[in-house]
Each structure stands twice: as structure tokens, then as C-alpha cells.
Amino acid sequence: MVNAAITPDTLARISAIGPYFAVATGPRPEADGFRPLTDLYAGPRALEECVRAVSGRLGTDQPRVAASTLHLGTASRLWSIALACATLTGRVPDLAPDRLWWRLPASGPLDLWLPGLRELDQEPHPALHHTVAVQNLAPWSDAVRRVSGVSPHTLRGNAASALIGAHRVLLARVADAPFPVVPLVRGLLDRPPLAGAGACRTTPAGPLAFRRRSCCLYYRVPGAGTCGDCVLNPGEKTS
């Protein structure tokens, strides 16, 4: 299989998969307000504002619940974009936090903007690990923990759950992707920081079955229940 370059058209196709895959590129989008992700990771003020906004949307007065929800949604954004590029082109974009910009919309996950495209000169698995897990999720989890006190165990589970969710959407909506997604996801789950975050197994239908060893706390939102992979759910455990 010959790899293909990541182009603006590639990102447009990926963005059409769903809101967690959407990313703008090129000239600054309309309605400014974008800032580099380094601002969200480094300083508490921007993150605290986001947590308060998410708390209001969820109708909860528990900052830890809002912070965990924001963390999980942002991890889903990062994994979705990077994993979709890998499965469609065999290449991974450089999503370094000083290159990827964000803003908080009125509703839904963070808006993301990648002004310039640059690919990582690595095979997909190490490239995904580097640009998502190392460059983004490590400082993102540290920032969320400092601001809200959400446990590292929960944040690691969020990161793994976000990866699982992204791969399920890709298998459902981009069934003809030329590069298989399951081996990439399995490899990422088997190495730090995701190793041990949950148990997974291959299913006959294709997607990995996953059960995390922590809870994202979303069940504490008024009227909400537990997620499908939550440790609080009864049922058969994967191995």
C-alpha cells in the first residue's frame, strides 16, 4: 500500500466524518478567538474558564466532572484527527500544541485549526504515540489534574476510551480506509501511557471491545448514566 500525502482535501474529507474529526486548515477561520493549545496547557486561566463553561452546559456544580468531560472530549478530538489521517493516508500530521490552535464554541467539542500542514517522518504507530500521547495528552492531563484534581487514573482511562471511540467511528463510517485501524489502536493500548487503562479484545465484527478500569465521572451529571465502557457497568469483562 502506497502512502498518500495529507492535504487540505484530506482534512476536509476527515472533517466530514463527524464533529470530533473536524479541523480547519489554511487561512484563519472566520470569527476569531483561536489560540495555540500551549495556552490551554500552560496557564490555568484559560482552562479554568473552559471548565466553568462546560460546568454550565452540563448543569453541574462539580468542577471535577466538567474537567473530566472536557478532557475526554479533547482527547477524542486529537485521536480522531490523527487516527483518521493514519488510516486514510498512512501518514500522521504534526499536531504539536504550538501548531494546533483551539477555541471553545457555544456548544460541542473544541474547535481546532491547523494553520499549516506538516507530516511526521515516522511510521504511523510511533507517530501517533508521539504527536497525540506525548506532545498533547501528557501536558493536557497534567493541566487538567492541576486545575481540578481529577486523578491520573481517570485521565488515563479517558485517553484510552477516546481512542477506542475514534476507531469505532472510523470503522463504521470509513469502512474502505486503505490502512487498518485496529492494529494501530491495539498497539497504542499496549504501551504507556495507555497500557493498563482497560481490557480489550478483538470481536468478530471488527471493532475492539473495551472496558476501562476507571470512570470518567459523567454519570454525576444530572440525568446522565454511565458510558458503555465504564468500569461501573455490570457485565462480562474483556481480557
Buried (B, 14 or more C-beta within 10 A) or exposed (E): EEBBEBEEEBBEBBBEBBBBBBBBBEEEBEEEEBBBBBBBBEEEEBBBEBBEBBBEBBEBEBBBBBBBBBBBBBBBBBBBBBBBBBBBBBBBBBBBBEBBBBBBEEEEBBBBBBBEBEBBEBBBBBBBBBBBBEBBBBBBBEBBBEBBEBBEBBBBBBBBBBBBBBBBBBBEEBEEBEBEBBEBBBBBBEEEBBEBBBBBEEEEEBBBBBBBBBBBBBEBBEEBEEBBBBBEEEEEEBE
